[in-house]
Amino acid sequence: MKKWGRGEFWGLSSDFDPDFVLTDTQKKLLDDVRELCRIKIKPLAIKSDRDYVYPRESMNALAEMGLLGLIIPKELGGLGESHVFCSMFVETLARYGCPSTAMIYTMHVSCLATLLFRYHNNPLVKDLLTRIDKDKLIGTLSYSDPATGGHFWFPLSSKAKELDENTVKLLKYGSWATSAGYADFYVVQTLSSSPAPGDYSDLSSFLIYKDEIRANTDDWEALGMHGNMSGPLVIEGIFKKERMVGPPGDGRLSNDECATSYFLMSSASCWNGISLACMDLAKKHVTRKAHADVGMRVCDYPTIQDYFGEGVCDVNASRALVLTVAKEMDQLSNNNDWSLHADLTFAPRKTMQVWMWQVKFMAAKVVFQITDKMLQACGGSGYKTDLGLERLLRDGKASWVMGPSNEVLRQFVGKACLLGMESIDCWDQHLNDRVIHNELKKMNVEQKKELAQKLLKEVDMEEKGIDSKHPYQETDFENPFNTCPPAVNDKVIKTSDGLYHSPALKPDTWTSLKLKSYRDVSNKMGAFVFTLPNSTDHTGCFAGQYMSVRANIKGKEHTRYFSPVSRTSDYGKIELVMRFEKQGIMSNYFKNLKPGQAVDFQGPCGGFEYQAGALDHLTLLASGGGITPIMQLVREVMANPNDQTHITLLYFSENCNEILFKEELDKYEDKRLNIIYTLGEAPDNWEGEEGFIDTHMIDQYVPKPNGLIHKIVMCGGPQMILSCLYSLHSLGFPSESIFVYGQFGTEQMKMVYGRKVALASHHCD
């Protein structure tokens, strides 16, 4: 008999549980987990869902039972458990306890798998694995990318650079990390230090700690899984090579062998657990609810019996598939024996990849169906929050869209079935001849000639080893557009009042500046004004350049790059705008700064270098916080009546409250400046544009490439940049006229304009 406290469990009986796959010891452990769920994790799940609370307390309780180290070998202090038991454990956690906790655990165990895959010759990783339960450490993965979404195997917004034999420089933007800012350690994937051009399969994995990431979980609002604290994160800095998990370029194999296998298996178990939890609650209701007019309980109706019969058959078919694949992985890996991976070529789990796709797809499909059916079975009572069914329904809806989404997996399986596994071209490395021939059929003779000339030119350049970009471009990690090191405005300027203005900052020396004032610019961002050493000093930067800021926080040095919004001629001060991140070390440090406290500055470090009068037209495309370098350029031009450069500013914000500097921008009454605001959520009285910056807006407002000396400068998130680049390309704007702020600008250009694209410089030319 399945127990629930001192009584019998009121849900589906043990007759419908595949306990036959477990040993007696494993059965006893799952009984203990179910009891922990009853007395602690399930009550906390309700609070977590209601208040968006990260379930750290539940994860700590699992650590006290030694369960955070479930798959860690016994010689390292873990339980050394199998794939089969891991899947049953995650299912139990989701079913009787908390789906959010189960998904957090799924990411945790997937992270552990990637570390165990390559811990053998890495003392740092080995030491961490021995402390998981003792120190109650939670891990997670960050593989997703803001430019490619759920296609997490294609990290466009990440890169690494080997500085010397001991250190590596990393930059990683993750779009969707569970436990972002709450996990104690992270395994992240980036492109390797020197990948072949266009080869996004050359990946490396790195171990990163909590105080080395930036994340803002305050933005996490979702239909369900409220405790997950999923969100974007940023990792940038210099790390010792011992942080690399496995050899360079090992990330692809690690992904296929460990991360994907454990994630798909465990997430499927989580979805199965939610399906079973819904049926448990629904059974409790329909067996107790009676209709007095007909003298029948709800469960006596044949329709309800049909719902449950179909549900049990479907979820147990899904469970059977999970357990069958898990058992096969146990056999292939000698019951999860991680010592076998000392042989770097040993990777048996990846042979089960097509089965893992089916496992996740089936569990997600089943939970979608069962949550709806059980809601129907419970009628109005199921719709109410106190039964608990609606919470499970909301949590279960994450199954379909969580990457890889079910549409992607279904296509993968179908394509592999029809065309073979080699047809799954995750990194766009194989030609699709059918598509090429089909598109060529649509072209007339002139179009074919134009294409042929373009292709022959590219062939000639490749054969001769000619690169259309400047030799210096893409050699600077932070400034890939640069054709030379950032220029320094080191001149002493004499103004009409007879005063001399010396540069305050230097690119190779840190200068301490004191905070003068602070003000809010939105509910998520603040402006900080720092005083330069002398009231007559200028920054030493050109308009459009950014600088580095350094702070010593708890004995550790942290740096961030900022584009000032103040003009170069705002003598004696510099103004920065920062977006606050709840789990950002520097963000919280700045938020607590008081006037008179000092921070170190260095610069210029890079960016676009504007020169007055060098352009006929300057188009600025910005979204959100990307307005900061753009604002500096606007202020610079507007403050100089002799500069006849005309500006078009297209600025996207989510809503009216998110438009930064609108009051100031609206005060400019200058025929040289044309501002177009566009909103994601526009009020009824809004007179501007609506929606993202798109082809129609660019075509309507941006001057055509008609011989003008014209530069287009963009700053925003990867999705905004790529969308605008596709629009500009379709409208015939040349690549040489487009500058993109950010360390991935040139890669984004290549994704749209082609690998041999001629890049713009960081100057006005």
C-alpha positions in Angstrom: 0.0 0.0 0.0 1.3 3.4 -0.9 1.4 5.6 2.2 0.6 9.3 2.5 1.5 10.2 6.1 -0.2 7.7 8.4 -2.9 6.9 5.9 -3.3 5.4 2.4 -2.4 7.7 -0.6 -5.6 9.1 -2.1 -4.3 9.2 -5.7 -3.5 6.4 -8.2 -2.4 3.3 -6.4 0.9 1.5 -6.6 -0.7 -0.9 -9.0 0.0 1.7 -11.7 3.6 2.4 -10.7 6.5 0.6 -12.4 8.2 -0.2 -9.1 9.5 -3.5 -10.7 12.4 -1.5 -12.2 13.7 -0.6 -8.7 15.6 -2.4 -6.1 14.3 -2.6 -2.5 16.8 0.1 -1.4 15.6 2.4 -4.2 12.0 1.8 -3.3 12.7 2.7 0.3 14.5 5.9 -0.8 11.6 7.0 -3.0 9.2 6.3 -0.1 11.4 8.7 2.0 11.3 11.3 -0.8 7.5 11.0 -1.0 7.3 11.7 2.7 9.6 14.7 2.4 7.4 16.0 -0.4 4.3 15.6 1.9 5.7 17.4 4.9 7.9 20.0 3.3 8.3 20.3 -0.5 4.6 20.3 -1.5 3.6 23.1 1.0 6.6 25.1 -0.2 5.5 24.6 -3.8 2.3 26.5 -3.2 4.2 29.4 -1.7 6.7 29.3 -4.5 4.0 29.5 -7.1 2.1 32.2 -5.3 5.0 34.5 -4.5 7.7 33.6 -7.1 10.0 32.2 -4.5 13.0 30.2 -5.5 12.7 26.8 -3.7 16.1 26.8 -2.1 14.7 25.4 1.1 13.4 22.4 -0.8 16.7 21.8 -2.6 18.5 22.1 0.8 16.2 19.4 2.2 17.2 17.1 -0.7 20.9 17.8 0.0 20.3 16.8 3.6 19.2 13.4 2.3 22.3 13.2 0.0 20.1 13.6 -3.1 21.8 16.5 -4.8 24.7 14.1 -5.5 22.4 11.4 -6.8 24.5 10.4 -9.8 27.9 11.4 -8.3 30.1 8.2 -7.8 30.2 6.9 -4.2 34.0 7.5 -4.0 33.3 11.2 -4.5 30.6 11.2 -1.8 27.5 10.7 -3.9 25.0 7.9 -4.2 26.3 6.6 -7.6 22.7 6.0 -8.8 21.6 4.9 -12.2 19.7 6.6 -15.1 16.6 4.5 -14.2 16.5 5.7 -10.6 17.3 9.3 -11.6 14.3 9.4 -13.9 12.0 7.8 -11.2 13.3 10.3 -8.6 12.6 13.4 -10.8 9.1 12.0 -11.5 8.5 11.5 -7.8 9.6 15.0 -7.0 7.3 16.5 -9.6 4.4 14.3 -8.8 4.3 14.5 -5.0 6.2 17.6 -4.4 7.0 20.6 -6.7 7.3 20.7 -10.5 9.5 23.8 -10.3 11.9 22.0 -7.9 11.9 19.0 -10.2 12.8 21.2 -13.2 15.5 22.9 -11.1 16.8 19.5 -10.2 16.7 18.4 -13.9 19.1 21.3 -14.8 21.2 20.5 -11.7 21.7 16.8 -12.6 22.3 17.7 -16.2 25.0 20.1 -15.1 26.5 17.4 -12.8 26.6 15.0 -15.8 28.7 17.5 -17.9 31.2 17.8 -14.9 31.4 14.1 -14.3 32.0 13.5 -18.0 35.4 15.3 -17.7 36.3 15.5 -14.0 39.1 12.9 -14.1 42.0 15.2 -14.7 40.6 18.4 -13.3 41.2 18.8 -9.5 39.0 21.9 -9.4 35.9 20.0 -10.8 36.6 17.0 -8.7 36.7 19.0 -5.5 33.4 20.7 -6.4 31.8 17.3 -6.9 32.8 16.1 -3.4 31.1 19.1 -1.8 27.7 19.1 -3.5 25.6 17.7 -0.7 27.8 18.8 2.2 27.7 22.5 1.1 24.2 22.3 -0.5 25.4 23.4 -3.9 23.0 23.8 -6.8 24.2 23.8 -10.4 22.6 24.6 -13.7 23.4 24.8 -17.4 23.5 27.9 -19.7 23.5 26.8 -23.3 20.7 28.9 -24.8 21.4 31.9 -26.9 19.3 35.1 -27.3 19.9 35.0 -31.1 18.9 31.4 -31.6 16.5 30.7 -28.8 15.6 27.1 -28.1 18.3 26.0 -30.7 20.7 26.0 -27.8 23.3 24.1 -29.7 24.0 27.2 -31.9 25.7 29.8 -29.6 26.0 32.9 -31.8 26.3 35.2 -28.8 29.3 33.7 -27.1 33.1 33.5 -27.7 36.4 32.8 -26.0 39.9 34.0 -26.6 43.0 32.2 -25.3 45.2 34.9 -23.7 48.1 32.6 -22.7 48.7 29.0 -21.7 47.0 29.6 -18.4 44.1 32.0 -19.0 41.1 32.5 -21.3 38.8 35.4 -21.9 35.1 34.6 -22.0 32.0 36.4 -23.1 28.6 34.6 -23.0 25.1 35.8 -23.3 22.5 33.2 -22.2 18.8 33.8 -22.9 17.1 31.2 -20.8 18.8 29.7 -17.8 16.9 28.0 -15.0 18.1 29.2 -11.5 19.7 32.2 -13.2 21.5 34.1 -10.4 20.4 31.5 -7.8 22.5 28.5 -8.7 25.9 28.2 -7.0 27.7 27.1 -10.1 27.1 27.0 -13.9 28.4 25.0 -16.8 28.2 27.2 -19.9 29.1 26.6 -23.5 30.8 29.1 -25.8 32.5 29.0 -29.2 36.0 27.8 -28.8 39.0 30.2 -29.0 39.8 29.7 -32.7 36.8 28.1 -34.5 36.9 27.7 -38.3 34.9 30.5 -40.0 31.2 29.7 -39.8 31.8 26.6 -37.7 29.4 26.9 -34.7 29.9 23.3 -33.7 33.4 24.0 -32.3 32.3 24.5 -28.7 34.0 24.4 -25.3 32.5 24.1 -21.8 33.4 26.2 -18.7 32.7 26.1 -15.0 31.5 29.5 -13.7 30.6 30.4 -10.1 27.6 32.5 -8.8 29.5 35.7 -8.2 30.8 35.7 -11.7 27.5 36.0 -13.5 25.0 38.8 -14.1 21.3 37.9 -14.0 18.1 39.7 -13.4 15.4 37.4 -12.1 13.0 40.2 -11.2 11.9 40.0 -14.8 10.7 36.4 -14.4 7.0 36.3 -14.9 5.4 33.3 -16.5 2.3 31.2 -16.9 3.8 28.5 -14.7 7.0 27.2 -13.1 7.1 30.3 -11.0 9.9 29.0 -8.8 12.3 28.4 -11.7 13.7 31.9 -11.8 14.6 31.4 -15.5 16.1 34.3 -17.3 19.0 35.8 -19.2 22.5 35.9 -17.9 25.8 37.4 -18.9 29.3 36.1 -18.2 32.3 38.2 -19.1 35.8 38.1 -17.7 39.2 36.4 -17.6 39.3 32.9 -16.2 42.0 30.3 -15.5 42.0 27.4 -18.0 41.3 24.9 -15.2 37.7 26.2 -15.5 37.5 24.5 -18.9 35.5 21.3 -18.5 37.2 18.9 -20.9 39.6 19.8 -23.7 39.0 22.6 -26.1 36.3 21.8 -28.6 34.8 19.1 -26.4 31.6 20.9 -25.9 29.7 19.4 -28.8 30.5 15.8 -27.6 29.6 16.8 -24.0 26.4 18.3 -25.1 25.3 15.1 -27.1 26.6 12.7 -24.5 25.6 14.3 -21.2 23.6 17.5 -21.2 21.1 16.5 -23.8 20.7 13.0 -22.5 20.2 13.9 -18.9 18.1 17.0 -19.7 15.7 15.2 -22.0 15.4 12.1 -19.8 14.9 14.1 -16.6 12.6 16.7 -18.1 10.4 14.0 -19.6 10.2 12.4 -16.1 9.2 15.8 -14.7 6.3 16.1 -17.3 5.2 12.5 -16.5 5.2 13.4 -12.8 2.9 16.4 -13.5 0.6 14.2 -15.5 0.4 11.7 -12.6 -0.1 14.5 -10.1 -3.0 15.8 -12.0 -4.6 12.4 -12.1 -4.0 11.9 -8.4 -5.8 15.2 -7.6 -8.6 14.5 -10.0 -9.1 11.0 -8.6 -9.3 12.4 -5.1 -12.0 14.8 -6.3 -14.1 12.5 -8.5 -14.2 9.7 -6.0 -15.5 12.0 -3.3 -17.8 14.3 -5.3 -21.4 12.9 -5.7 -24.5 14.1 -7.6 -27.5 13.7 -5.3 -30.0 13.9 -8.1 -28.8 10.7 -9.8 -27.1 9.0 -6.8 -23.8 8.7 -8.5 -20.3 9.9 -7.8 -18.5 11.7 -10.6 -16.2 8.7 -10.9 -19.2 6.5 -11.7 -19.8 8.2 -15.0 -18.4 6.2 -18.0 -17.0 9.4 -19.5 -14.9 10.1 -16.5 -13.7 6.5 -16.4 -12.7 6.8 -20.1 -10.7 10.0 -19.2 -8.8 8.1 -16.6 -8.3 5.0 -18.6 -6.9 6.9 -21.5 -4.7 9.0 -19.2 -3.2 6.0 -17.4 -2.5 4.3 -20.7 -0.9 7.4 -22.2 1.3 8.4 -19.2 2.4 4.8 -18.5 3.4 4.4 -22.2 5.5 7.6 -21.8 7.0 6.3 -18.5 7.8 3.0 -20.1 9.6 4.7 -23.0 11.6 6.8 -20.5 12.5 3.8 -18.4 13.4 1.7 -21.4 15.8 4.3 -22.8 17.2 5.0 -19.3 17.8 1.2 -18.8 19.6 1.1 -22.1 21.8 4.0 -21.1 22.6 2.2 -17.9 23.7 -0.9 -19.9 25.8 1.2 -22.3 27.5 3.1 -19.5 28.0 0.1 -17.1 25.3 1.4 -14.8 26.4 5.1 -15.0 30.1 4.3 -14.4 31.7 7.7 -15.0 35.3 6.3 -14.7 34.9 4.9 -18.2 35.0 8.5 -19.5 38.6 8.8 -18.7 38.8 7.5 -22.2 37.9 10.8 -24.0 36.4 8.9 -26.9 33.9 6.9 -24.8 30.5 8.4 -25.4 27.8 5.7 -25.5 24.8 7.8 -24.6 24.9 9.9 -27.7 23.8 6.8 -29.7 20.5 7.2 -28.0 19.9 10.7 -29.1 17.0 10.0 -31.5 15.3 8.1 -28.7 15.8 10.9 -26.3 14.1 13.3 -28.7 11.1 10.9 -28.7 11.1 10.6 -24.9 10.8 14.4 -24.4 8.3 14.8 -27.2 6.0 12.0 -25.9 6.0 13.2 -22.2 5.3 16.8 -23.3 2.5 15.7 -25.5 0.9 13.5 -22.8 1.1 16.2 -20.1 -0.6 18.7 -22.4 -3.5 16.2 -22.9 -3.8 14.9 -19.4 -3.9 18.3 -17.7 -6.7 19.4 -19.9 -8.7 16.1 -19.4 -8.3 16.2 -15.7 -9.6 19.8 -15.6 -12.6 18.7 -17.6 -13.1 15.7 -15.2 -13.1 18.0 -12.2 -15.4 20.6 -13.8 -15.6 24.0 -11.9 -13.8 22.6 -8.9 -10.7 22.0 -11.0 -10.8 25.5 -12.3 -10.5 26.8 -8.7 -7.1 27.3 -7.2 -7.7 25.5 -3.9 -7.8 22.1 -5.6 -4.3 22.6 -7.0 -5.0 21.4 -10.5 -4.7 24.8 -12.1 -1.2 25.2 -10.8 -0.1 21.8 -12.3 -1.9 22.7 -15.6 0.1 25.9 -15.8 3.4 24.2 -14.9 2.7 21.4 -17.5 2.3 23.9 -20.3 6.1 24.6 -20.2 6.7 21.1 -21.5 5.9 21.9 -25.1 7.8 25.1 -25.5 10.9 24.3 -23.4 13.8 24.0 -25.8 14.2 22.0 -27.9 10.5 22.7 -28.5 8.2 19.8 -29.5 7.9 21.2 -33.0 11.7 21.1 -33.4 12.0 17.6 -32.0 9.1 16.3 -34.1 10.8 17.7 -37.2 14.1 16.1 -36.2 12.6 12.7 -35.7 10.6 12.9 -39.0 13.6 14.1 -40.9 15.9 11.5 -39.5 13.2 8.8 -40.2 12.9 9.9 -43.9 16.3 11.2 -44.8 18.7 9.7 -42.2 20.4 11.1 -39.1 23.0 12.8 -41.3 20.2 15.1 -42.6 20.0 16.8 -39.1 22.1 19.8 -39.9 22.2 21.6 -36.6 25.0 24.0 -37.5 24.1 24.8 -41.1 27.1 23.0 -42.6 25.5 21.0 -45.4 23.9 22.3 -48.6 20.3 21.7 -49.4 20.5 21.1 -53.1 16.8 20.8 -53.6 16.2 24.3 -52.1 18.9 25.8 -54.2 17.6 24.4 -57.4 14.1 25.3 -56.5 15.1 29.0 -55.9 17.2 29.1 -59.0 14.1 28.1 -61.1 12.4 31.3 -59.9 15.1 33.6 -61.2 15.2 35.3 -64.6 18.3 35.5 -66.8 19.4 38.9 -65.4 19.0 37.7 -61.8 21.0 34.6 -62.6 23.8 36.8 -64.1 23.9 39.0 -61.1 24.1 36.0 -58.7 26.8 34.4 -60.9 28.9 37.5 -60.9 28.6 37.8 -57.1 29.5 34.1 -56.6 32.5 34.3 -59.0 33.8 37.3 -57.2 33.6 35.5 -53.9 35.3 32.4 -55.4 38.1 34.6 -56.8 38.6 36.3 -53.4 38.7 32.9 -51.6 41.1 31.3 -54.1 43.5 34.3 -53.8 43.1 34.5 -50.0 41.6 38.0 -50.2 39.4 39.0 -47.3 37.0 41.9 -47.8 37.4 43.0 -44.2 40.3 45.1 -42.8 43.2 42.9 -41.5 42.8 44.4 -38.0 39.1 43.7 -37.9 38.0 40.9 -35.5 41.3 40.8 -33.8 40.1 42.9 -30.9 37.9 40.8 -28.6 35.7 43.7 -27.5 35.7 45.7 -30.7 35.4 43.4 -33.8 34.6 46.3 -36.1 37.7 48.2 -35.3 40.3 48.8 -38.0 42.8 50.0 -35.4 43.0 50.4 -31.6 40.5 52.9 -30.2 41.5 56.5 -30.7 42.3 58.6 -27.6 41.2 62.2 -27.3 44.3 63.3 -25.5 44.4 66.9 -26.6 44.2 69.8 -24.3 41.3 71.8 -25.5 41.1 75.6 -25.2 37.6 77.1 -25.1 36.4 80.6 -26.0 36.4 81.5 -22.3 40.2 81.0 -22.2 40.0 77.8 -20.1 42.1 74.8 -20.9 40.6 71.4 -20.6 42.8 68.3 -20.1 41.8 64.7 -20.7 41.0 62.9 -17.4 41.0 59.2 -18.5 43.6 57.1 -20.0 43.2 53.7 -21.8 45.9 52.0 -19.9 45.6 53.6 -16.4 42.8 53.5 -13.8 41.5 56.8 -12.5 39.4 57.0 -9.4 36.3 59.2 -9.7 33.8 60.1 -7.0 30.0 59.8 -7.3 28.4 63.2 -7.4 24.7 62.3 -7.8 22.2 59.6 -8.7 18.7 59.7 -10.2 16.2 57.1 -11.4 15.6 57.1 -15.2 13.0 54.3 -15.1 11.9 51.6 -12.6 14.8 49.4 -13.7 17.5 51.9 -14.5 19.4 54.7 -12.9 21.8 57.5 -13.9 25.1 58.1 -12.1 27.1 61.3 -12.4 30.8 61.1 -11.4 33.1 64.1 -11.1 36.4 64.2 -13.0 39.5 65.1 -11.1 39.3 68.7 -12.1 36.2 70.7 -13.0 37.7 71.7 -16.3 38.6 68.2 -17.4 37.1 66.4 -20.4 36.9 62.6 -20.4 39.5 61.9 -23.1 37.0 60.0 -25.2 35.3 60.8 -28.5 31.5 60.8 -28.8 30.3 57.2 -29.2 33.1 55.5 -27.3 32.7 53.5 -24.2 34.8 52.9 -21.1 35.6 50.4 -18.4 34.6 50.7 -14.7 36.3 48.7 -11.9 35.3 48.0 -8.4 36.8 45.8 -5.6 33.9 43.9 -4.0 34.5 41.6 -1.1 38.2 41.4 -2.1 37.5 40.5 -5.7 38.0 42.8 -8.7 34.9 43.3 -11.0 34.8 45.2 -14.2 32.0 46.4 -16.5 31.8 48.4 -19.8 29.7 51.5 -20.0 28.7 53.9 -22.8 28.4 57.3 -21.1 25.4 59.4 -22.1 27.2 62.7 -21.3 28.9 64.7 -24.0 32.7 64.9 -24.3 32.3 68.7 -23.7 30.4 68.2 -20.4 33.5 69.3 -18.6 34.2 68.1 -15.1 31.8 65.2 -15.1 30.7 61.9 -16.7 27.2 60.4 -16.6 26.5 56.6 -16.9 23.2 54.8 -17.0 22.9 51.3 -15.6 20.2 48.7 -15.8 19.8 47.0 -12.4 20.1 43.3 -12.2 19.0 41.5 -9.0 21.8 39.0 -9.2 24.4 41.3 -10.6 27.5 42.0 -8.4 28.3 45.3 -10.0 24.7 46.3 -10.3 24.1 45.9 -6.6 27.4 47.6 -5.8 26.4 50.7 -7.9 22.9 50.7 -6.4 24.4 51.1 -2.9 26.9 53.8 -3.8 26.7 57.0 -1.9 27.8 60.5 -3.1 31.5 60.9 -2.4 32.4 57.2 -2.8 34.8 56.4 -5.6 35.0 54.0 -8.5 37.9 53.4 -10.9 37.5 54.3 -14.6 39.6 53.6 -17.7 39.1 54.5 -21.3 38.4 54.9 -24.0 38.0 51.1 -24.6 36.3 51.1 -28.0 33.0 51.8 -29.8 32.0 54.0 -32.6 34.1 57.2 -33.0 32.0 60.1 -34.2 33.5 63.2 -35.9 31.5 66.3 -36.3 30.6 67.2 -39.9 32.0 63.9 -41.3 28.5 62.5 -42.3 25.6 63.8 -44.3 23.2 61.5 -42.4 23.4 59.4 -39.2 20.7 56.7 -38.7 20.5 55.4 -35.1 18.5 52.2 -34.4 18.1 51.5 -30.7 16.0 49.3 -28.3 15.7 49.4 -24.6 19.0 50.2 -22.7 20.7 50.3 -26.1 19.8 54.0 -26.2 22.8 54.9 -24.0 25.6 55.2 -26.7 22.9 56.5 -29.1 22.0 59.3 -26.6 25.6 60.5 -26.4 25.7 60.8 -30.2 22.4 62.7 -30.3 23.6 65.1 -27.6 26.9 65.7 -29.3 25.3 66.6 -32.6 22.5 68.7 -31.2 25.0 70.7 -29.0 27.0 71.8 -32.1 25.0 74.1 -34.4 27.9 74.0 -36.9 27.5 70.2 -37.3 25.1 69.8 -40.2 24.7 66.0 -39.8 21.1 65.0 -40.0 19.9 62.2 -37.6 17.1 59.7 -37.9 16.5 57.9 -34.5 14.3 54.8 -34.5 13.8 53.8 -30.9 11.9 50.8 -29.7 10.7 50.4 -26.1 8.4 47.9 -24.5 6.0 50.6 -23.2 5.8 54.3 -22.5 7.4 54.0 -19.1 10.5 52.3 -20.6 11.3 55.2 -23.0 14.5 56.6 -21.6 15.3 60.3 -22.0 12.0 61.0 -23.8 11.5 64.3 -22.0 14.9 65.5 -23.2 14.5 64.1 -26.7 11.1 65.8 -27.2 12.6 69.2 -26.2 14.9 69.2 -29.2 13.4 71.4 -31.8 15.9 70.9 -34.5 15.3 70.1 -38.2 18.4 68.0 -38.1 16.8 65.4 -35.8 13.9 63.1 -36.6 12.8 60.8 -33.8 10.4 57.9 -34.3 9.3 56.1 -31.2 7.8 52.6 -31.4 6.2 50.6 -28.6 5.6 47.0 -27.9 2.5 47.9 -25.8 1.0 51.1 -27.0 -1.8 53.0 -25.1 -4.9 54.1 -27.0 -3.7 57.7 -27.3 -0.3 56.7 -28.7 0.6 58.6 -31.8 3.9 56.9 -32.6 4.6 53.5 -34.2 3.8 50.1 -32.8 5.8 46.9 -32.7 9.4 46.1 -33.3 11.5 48.1 -35.7 10.8 46.3 -39.0 11.3 46.5 -42.7 8.3 48.9 -43.2 9.6 51.4 -40.6 13.1 51.4 -42.0 11.9 51.8 -45.5 9.6 54.6 -44.5 12.0 56.6 -42.3 15.6 55.8 -43.1 17.1 57.6 -46.1 18.0 55.4 -49.0 21.6 54.6 -50.0 21.7 57.3 -52.7 25.2 58.7 -52.6 24.9 60.4 -49.2 27.7 59.9 -46.7 25.5 57.8 -44.5 26.2 55.7 -41.4 23.8 53.4 -39.6 24.6 52.7 -36.0 22.7 50.1 -34.0 22.5 49.1 -30.4 20.2 46.6 -28.8 19.6 43.0 -28.1 20.6 40.2 -30.5 17.1 39.6 -31.8 16.6 43.3 -32.5 20.0 43.6 -34.3 19.4 40.5 -36.5 15.9 41.6 -37.4 17.0 45.1 -38.4 20.0 43.7 -40.4 17.7 41.4 -42.4 15.5 44.5 -43.1 18.5 46.6 -44.1 19.8 43.9 -46.3 16.5 43.4 -48.1 16.3 47.1 -48.7 19.7 47.3 -50.3 21.7 49.1 -47.6 25.4 48.2 -48.0 27.2 46.4 -45.2 30.0 48.9 -45.2 27.6 51.6 -43.9 26.4 49.6 -40.8 28.1 49.7 -37.4 26.8 47.4 -34.6 27.6 48.0 -31.0 28.6 44.9 -29.0 31.2 42.2 -29.2 29.1 40.0 -31.6 28.3 42.7 -34.2 30.5 41.3 -36.9 29.1 37.7 -36.4 25.6 39.1 -36.7 26.5 40.9 -39.9 27.9 37.7 -41.3 24.8 35.8 -40.5 22.8 38.2 -42.7 25.2 39.5 -45.3 27.4 36.4 -45.7 30.8 35.1 -44.4 32.8 37.3 -46.8 30.9 40.5 -45.9 32.8 43.8 -46.2 32.5 45.3 -42.7 32.1 48.9 -41.7 34.9 50.6 -39.7 34.4 52.2 -36.3 34.9 55.6 -37.9 32.5 57.9 -39.9 34.1 56.9 -43.2 
